[in-house]
């Protein structure tokens, strides 16, 4: 192991680890270092497929973007995607199928530890500096011997640790002190960071002094509460259930919805209304209705039918709205979903019948990056765009036209009138020309990547301006530049 590493852990999920790692990645990239993110174990339904077909969390993809380095599977060796009473386990970029908690822990004991260490060594060999993110809390004493995401990482090279607490939730000093006191190897904690502070920072001075006396650890930053930065969230908790009934786009928010990140650009534009059983009637106000990805398609299809959302969609369609299904939502729009290998269900399901397509679940998962263009019947532009596929279902078009032409062939479906569409390609709603066709009013000069980069810079400046960054820099010295 040649590179340096700084680890960021938090008093709880949502304390600010992900955004601090992102900001440090951008800051150290600005200094000329080859910096990269790392998260040994992540639990999220927001994932992305890389050029080599590997699947990692979208959070690590975003952090890699901040670091200005191509994302690789080693940045997130283990990804858990909750599914019913277990999780689909993505290891080294590939799906291992669904595991129970007991099965996962057994697999971790046999294989997980070695995989995490292999990936960590790869990162340290190939980058000047690795900014590692912990998971949840590092003080879960009931699973300390199974926790490969937190102090286990710092312990490998006695690497320095930053502990982040969220003051907006209240009790930040108790959270920091309690977490620190319960942490194994707490001598590796070099600084505390207090996140999301509203009001006068001076109000914290007495508490910070007392915390340092109790622990010997200084506080190296107080980050203000910020609510006007638009960046993708890590999981569903980061996507509030917006109920803007006047929004142009209605997204069906079924219980097992995944890949919330498909709507990041639309959320930046304030154009999304998430629809569930509590506001079904608002579908009638939308120009576009989207059925997103689903981790359990059968259960979510039942939800759509039993809640009356299917009837609301048909009514809106009859009045001129458009309908788009992405991944699992595409499957729901078809006629039949068959699962002979019991990948998701032990039954054949009847879809909504809005597209003349059938789905068959296969044992092997498709994960790949794709280049595509929209059907010229919908969008005259012949420019190529990029997206990615993550799915088990193989969809056969019976009579529909393809929606896309990709570097892997024709893909997706669209009805003759162009108002019902389906695709397996995630990221398609980041395509300005396609959005212009779907809802209109899009500034085609604004690019999603440019918006992301601008928001990364804004967030980084806020963090860096409110931290003792010189002390943080010392934790990375001396760096052997590669």
FENHU-V906705 format. One record per residue. N is the residue number from 1. RES is the residue in one letter. OMEGA is omega in degrees with one decimal (NA if undefined). Layout:
n->N res->RES omega->OMEGA
n->N res->RES omega->OMEGA
This chain:
n->1 res->X omega->-175.7
n->2 res->X omega->-175.5
n->3 res->X omega->175.3
n->4 res->X omega->179.5
n->5 res->X omega->169.9
n->6 res->X omega->179.3
n->7 res->X omega->176.6
n->8 res->X omega->175.3
n->9 res->X omega->-176.5
n->10 res->X omega->179.5
n->11 res->X omega->179.7
n->12 res->X omega->169.4
n->13 res->X omega->177.7
n->14 res->X omega->-179.1
n->15 res->X omega->-179.7
n->16 res->X omega->-179.3
n->17 res->X omega->-173.5
n->18 res->X omega->-178.3
n->19 res->X omega->176.5
n->20 res->X omega->177.1
n->21 res->X omega->178.5
n->22 res->X omega->-177.9
n->23 res->X omega->178.5
n->24 res->X omega->176.3
n->25 res->X omega->179.8
n->26 res->X omega->-178.4
n->27 res->X omega->-177.3
n->28 res->X omega->172.4
n->29 res->X omega->178.0
n->30 res->X omega->179.2
n->31 res->X omega->178.6
n->32 res->X omega->179.0
n->33 res->X omega->168.7
n->34 res->X omega->-174.2
n->35 res->X omega->-179.7
n->36 res->X omega->176.6
n->37 res->X omega->176.7
n->38 res->X omega->172.0
n->39 res->X omega->-172.5
n->40 res->X omega->-178.0
n->41 res->X omega->178.0
n->42 res->X omega->174.0
n->43 res->X omega->-175.5
n->44 res->X omega->173.2
n->45 res->X omega->175.6
n->46 res->X omega->-178.6
n->47 res->X omega->-178.5
n->48 res->X omega->177.1
n->49 res->X omega->-177.9
n->50 res->X omega->-176.6
n->51 res->X omega->-178.7
n->52 res->X omega->179.8
n->53 res->X omega->178.3
n->54 res->X omega->179.5
n->55 res->X omega->176.3
n->56 res->X omega->176.9
n->57 res->X omega->177.7
n->58 res->X omega->178.0
n->59 res->X omega->178.7
n->60 res->X omega->173.3
n->61 res->X omega->-179.3
n->62 res->X omega->177.6
n->63 res->X omega->176.6
n->64 res->X omega->175.7
n->65 res->X omega->177.3
n->66 res->X omega->-179.6
n->67 res->X omega->-177.9
n->68 res->X omega->178.4
n->69 res->X omega->179.5
n->70 res->X omega->178.6
n->71 res->X omega->177.0
n->72 res->X omega->-174.8
n->73 res->X omega->-178.4
n->74 res->X omega->178.1
n->75 res->X omega->-179.4
n->76 res->X omega->-173.2
n->77 res->X omega->179.9
n->78 res->X omega->177.6
n->79 res->X omega->178.5
n->80 res->X omega->179.0
n->81 res->X omega->-176.3
n->82 res->X omega->-177.6
n->83 res->X omega->-179.7
n->84 res->X omega->-178.4
n->85 res->X omega->178.0
n->86 res->X omega->178.9
n->87 res->X omega->167.1
n->88 res->X omega->-176.4
n->89 res->X omega->174.6
n->90 res->X omega->-177.6
n->91 res->X omega->-179.3
n->92 res->X omega->175.6
n->93 res->X omega->-175.7
n->94 res->X omega->-179.0
n->95 res->X omega->174.6
n->96 res->X omega->-176.7
n->97 res->X omega->-179.0
n->98 res->X omega->177.1
n->99 res->X omega->169.1
n->100 res->X omega->177.9
n->101 res->X omega->179.9
n->102 res->X omega->179.1
n->103 res->X omega->178.6
n->104 res->X omega->179.9
n->105 res->X omega->177.2
n->106 res->X omega->177.5
n->107 res->X omega->178.9
n->108 res->X omega->179.9
n->109 res->X omega->-176.2
n->110 res->X omega->-171.0
n->111 res->X omega->-171.0
n->112 res->X omega->-178.0
n->113 res->X omega->-179.4
n->114 res->X omega->179.5
n->115 res->X omega->179.4
n->116 res->X omega->-179.4
n->117 res->X omega->177.5
n->118 res->X omega->-179.8
n->119 res->X omega->178.8
n->120 res->X omega->178.9
n->121 res->X omega->177.1
n->122 res->X omega->-179.0
n->123 res->X omega->-178.0
n->124 res->X omega->178.7
n->125 res->X omega->-169.9
n->126 res->X omega->-178.9
n->127 res->X omega->176.3
n->128 res->X omega->-174.1
n->129 res->X omega->175.9
n->130 res->X omega->174.1
n->131 res->X omega->-174.4
n->132 res->X omega->178.2
n->133 res->X omega->173.9
n->134 res->X omega->180.0
n->135 res->X omega->179.8
n->136 res->X omega->178.4
n->137 res->X omega->177.2
n->138 res->X omega->-174.9
n->139 res->X omega->177.4
n->140 res->X omega->-170.2
n->141 res->X omega->179.0
n->142 res->X omega->179.8
n->143 res->X omega->-174.6
n->144 res->X omega->-177.3
n->145 res->X omega->179.1
n->146 res->X omega->-173.8
n->147 res->X omega->180.0
n->148 res->X omega->-173.0
n->149 res->X omega->-172.0
n->150 res->X omega->-173.3
n->151 res->X omega->175.8
n->152 res->X omega->-179.3
n->153 res->X omega->-178.7
n->154 res->X omega->-177.3
n->155 res->X omega->-174.6
n->156 res->X omega->178.5
n->157 res->X omega->-173.6
n->158 res->X omega->-176.8
n->159 res->X omega->-178.7
n->160 res->X omega->-175.8
n->161 res->X omega->170.0
n->162 res->X omega->180.0
n->163 res->X omega->-175.6
n->164 res->X omega->174.6
n->165 res->X omega->-177.7
n->166 res->X omega->-177.6
n->167 res->X omega->-178.9
n->168 res->X omega->177.6
n->169 res->X omega->-177.1
n->170 res->X omega->175.5
n->171 res->X omega->-173.8
n->172 res->X omega->-178.6
n->173 res->X omega->175.7
n->174 res->X omega->-179.9
n->175 res->X omega->179.7
n->176 res->X omega->-177.9
n->177 res->X omega->-179.5
n->178 res->X omega->179.0
n->179 res->X omega->179.3
n->180 res->X omega->-175.8
n->181 res->X omega->-178.0
n->182 res->X omega->-176.5
n->183 res->X omega->166.8
n->184 res->X omega->178.6
n->185 res->X omega->-176.8
n->186 res->X omega->174.9
n->187 res->X omega->178.6
n->188 res->X omega->178.6
n->189 res->X omega->-176.4
n->190 res->X omega->-178.9
n->191 res->X omega->168.2
n->192 res->X omega->171.5
n->193 res->X omega->176.8
n->194 res->X omega->-173.4
n->195 res->X omega->173.1
n->196 res->X omega->178.1
n->197 res->X omega->172.8
n->198 res->X omega->175.0
n->199 res->X omega->-172.1
n->200 res->X omega->179.8
n->201 res->X omega->-177.0
n->202 res->X omega->179.0
n->203 res->X omega->-176.8
n->204 res->X omega->-170.6
n->205 res->X omega->-178.8
n->206 res->X omega->179.5
n->207 res->X omega->179.3
n->208 res->X omega->178.7
n->209 res->X omega->180.0
n->210 res->X omega->178.6
n->211 res->X omega->178.5
n->212 res->X omega->177.8
n->213 res->X omega->-178.5
n->214 res->X omega->-171.0
n->215 res->X omega->-173.5
n->216 res->X omega->-177.1
n->217 res->X omega->179.1
n->218 res->X omega->173.1
n->219 res->X omega->-173.2
n->220 res->X omega->179.0
n->221 res->X omega->170.4
n->222 res->X omega->-175.2
n->223 res->X omega->-179.1
n->224 res->X omega->174.6
n->225 res->X omega->-178.3
n->226 res->X omega->-179.9
n->227 res->X omega->-178.7
n->228 res->X omega->173.8
n->229 res->X omega->-177.9
n->230 res->X omega->176.8
n->231 res->X omega->179.3
n->232 res->X omega->175.4
n->233 res->X omega->-179.4
n->234 res->X omega->-179.8
n->235 res->X omega->-173.5
n->236 res->X omega->-179.9
n->237 res->X omega->-179.6
n->238 res->X omega->-178.5
n->239 res->X omega->-178.9
n->240 res->X omega->-177.7
n->241 res->X omega->179.2
n->242 res->X omega->176.5
n->243 res->X omega->177.7
n->244 res->X omega->-173.0
n->245 res->X omega->179.1
n->246 res->X omega->-178.1
n->247 res->X omega->-179.5
n->248 res->X omega->-173.3
n->249 res->X omega->174.5
n->250 res->X omega->179.1
n->251 res->X omega->179.8
n->252 res->X omega->-175.0
n->253 res->X omega->178.6
n->254 res->X omega->-171.1
n->255 res->X omega->-176.2
n->256 res->X omega->178.5
n->257 res->X omega->174.8
n->258 res->X omega->-177.5
n->259 res->X omega->172.1
n->260 res->X omega->-175.9
n->261 res->X omega->175.7
n->262 res->X omega->-173.9
n->263 res->X omega->-176.8
n->264 res->X omega->-179.1
n->265 res->X omega->178.8
n->266 res->X omega->178.3
n->267 res->X omega->174.4
n->268 res->X omega->-178.3
n->269 res->X omega->-178.6
n->270 res->X omega->-172.0
n->271 res->X omega->-172.8
n->272 res->X omega->171.1
n->273 res->X omega->177.6
n->274 res->X omega->-174.4
n->275 res->X omega->172.2
n->276 res->X omega->-176.5
n->277 res->X omega->-175.8
n->278 res->X omega->-177.5
n->279 res->X omega->-177.4
n->280 res->X omega->-175.2
n->281 res->X omega->-177.8
n->282 res->X omega->176.0
n->283 res->X omega->-178.4
n->284 res->X omega->-179.4
n->285 res->X omega->-171.3
n->286 res->X omega->171.9
n->287 res->X omega->-178.9
n->288 res->X omega->175.1
n->289 res->X omega->-177.6
n->290 res->X omega->168.7
n->291 res->X omega->-172.9
n->292 res->X omega->175.7
n->293 res->X omega->-179.4
n->294 res->X omega->176.6
n->295 res->X omega->177.2
n->296 res->X omega->-170.6
n->297 res->X omega->-178.2
n->298 res->X omega->-179.6
n->299 res->X omega->-178.7
n->300 res->X omega->174.2
n->301 res->X omega->175.0
n->302 res->X omega->-179.9
n->303 res->X omega->-179.2
n->304 res->X omega->-177.7
n->305 res->X omega->-176.1
n->306 res->X omega->-179.0
n->307 res->X omega->-176.9
n->308 res->X omega->178.6
n->309 res->X omega->179.3
n->310 res->X omega->179.9
n->311 res->X omega->177.8
n->312 res->X omega->177.5
n->313 res->X omega->179.7
n->314 res->X omega->179.5
n->315 res->X omega->179.3
n->316 res->X omega->179.0
n->317 res->X omega->179.4
n->318 res->X omega->-179.8
n->319 res->X omega->174.7
n->320 res->X omega->179.1
n->321 res->X omega->173.5
n->322 res->X omega->180.0
n->323 res->X omega->178.4
n->324 res->X omega->173.2
n->325 res->X omega->178.8
n->326 res->X omega->176.4
n->327 res->X omega->179.6
n->328 res->X omega->176.8
n->329 res->X omega->174.5
n->330 res->X omega->179.2
n->331 res->X omega->-179.9
n->332 res->X omega->-177.8
n->333 res->X omega->-177.0
n->334 res->X omega->-176.2
n->335 res->X omega->-174.3
n->336 res->X omega->173.3
n->337 res->X omega->-178.9
n->338 res->X omega->-177.4
n->339 res->X omega->-175.0
n->340 res->X omega->-178.2
n->341 res->X omega->179.1
n->342 res->X omega->176.8
n->343 res->X omega->179.4
n->344 res->X omega->-175.9
n->345 res->X omega->179.1
n->346 res->X omega->-177.3
n->347 res->X omega->170.8
n->348 res->X omega->-174.0
n->349 res->X omega->174.7
n->350 res->X omega->-178.6
n->351 res->X omega->-177.3
n->352 res->X omega->174.9
n->353 res->X omega->179.2
n->354 res->X omega->173.3
n->355 res->X omega->180.0
n->356 res->X omega->179.2
n->357 res->X omega->175.7
n->358 res->X omega->-179.4
n->359 res->X omega->171.4
n->360 res->X omega->177.3
n->361 res->X omega->178.4
n->362 res->X omega->-179.1
n->363 res->X omega->-176.2
n->364 res->X omega->-179.9
n->365 res->X omega->175.1
n->366 res->X omega->173.9
n->367 res->X omega->-179.5
n->368 res->X omega->171.7
n->369 res->X omega->-178.9
n->370 res->X omega->167.0
n->371 res->X omega->-174.5
n->372 res->X omega->166.2
n->373 res->X omega->179.5
n->374 res->X omega->175.9
n->375 res->X omega->-179.1
n->376 res->X omega->176.0
n->377 res->X omega->-179.9
n->378 res->X omega->-176.8
n->379 res->X omega->-176.9
n->380 res->X omega->-179.8
n->381 res->X omega->179.5
n->382 res->X omega->179.3
n->383 res->X omega->177.9
n->384 res->X omega->178.3
n->385 res->X omega->179.8
n->386 res->X omega->175.9
n->387 res->X omega->-179.8
n->388 res->X omega->179.0
n->389 res->X omega->174.6
n->390 res->X omega->-176.2
n->391 res->X omega->173.4
n->392 res->X omega->-172.4
n->393 res->X omega->170.6
n->394 res->X omega->-173.1
n->395 res->X omega->177.1
n->396 res->X omega->176.6
n->397 res->X omega->178.2
n->398 res->X omega->-178.2
n->399 res->X omega->-175.1
n->400 res->X omega->173.5
n->401 res->X omega->175.1
n->402 res->X omega->175.8
n->403 res->X omega->-174.7
n->404 res->X omega->164.5
n->405 res->X omega->-176.8
n->406 res->X omega->176.3
n->407 res->X omega->175.0
n->408 res->X omega->-179.8
n->409 res->X omega->179.0
n->410 res->X omega->-175.0
n->411 res->X omega->175.9
n->412 res->X omega->-176.8
n->413 res->X omega->174.8
n->414 res->X omega->179.5
n->415 res->X omega->-175.9
n->416 res->X omega->-179.2
n->417 res->X omega->175.0
n->418 res->X omega->-174.5
n->419 res->X omega->173.2
n->420 res->X omega->-173.6
n->421 res->X omega->175.1
n->422 res->X omega->179.7
n->423 res->X omega->172.0
n->424 res->X omega->-173.6
n->425 res->X omega->173.6
n->426 res->X omega->-178.7
n->427 res->X omega->-176.4
n->428 res->X omega->179.0
n->429 res->X omega->169.1
n->430 res->X omega->-177.9
n->431 res->X omega->-174.8
n->432 res->X omega->-179.4
n->433 res->X omega->179.1
n->434 res->X omega->176.7
n->435 res->X omega->178.1
n->436 res->X omega->176.9
n->437 res->X omega->-174.0
n->438 res->X omega->-172.0
n->439 res->X omega->-179.9
n->440 res->X omega->175.7
n->441 res->X omega->-176.7
n->442 res->X omega->173.7
n->443 res->X omega->-174.2
n->444 res->X omega->176.7
n->445 res->X omega->-178.8
n->446 res->X omega->180.0
n->447 res->X omega->-178.5
n->448 res->X omega->-178.6
n->449 res->X omega->179.2
n->450 res->X omega->176.9
n->451 res->X omega->177.9
n->452 res->X omega->-176.3
n->453 res->X omega->178.9
n->454 res->X omega->179.6
n->455 res->X omega->174.2
n->456 res->X omega->179.3
n->457 res->X omega->179.5
n->458 res->X omega->-179.8
n->459 res->X omega->180.0
n->460 res->X omega->-179.7
n->461 res->X omega->179.1
n->462 res->X omega->179.7
n->463 res->X omega->-174.6
n->464 res->X omega->-179.9
n->465 res->X omega->-176.2
n->466 res->X omega->175.7
n->467 res->X omega->171.5
n->468 res->X omega->-171.1
n->469 res->X omega->178.7
n->470 res->X omega->177.0
n->471 res->X omega->177.9
n->472 res->X omega->179.3
n->473 res->X omega->-178.8
n->474 res->X omega->179.9
n->475 res->X omega->-178.0
n->476 res->X omega->-176.3
n->477 res->X omega->-13.3
n->478 res->X omega->-179.9
n->479 res->X omega->172.7
n->480 res->X omega->-176.3
n->481 res->X omega->-178.9
n->482 res->X omega->NA
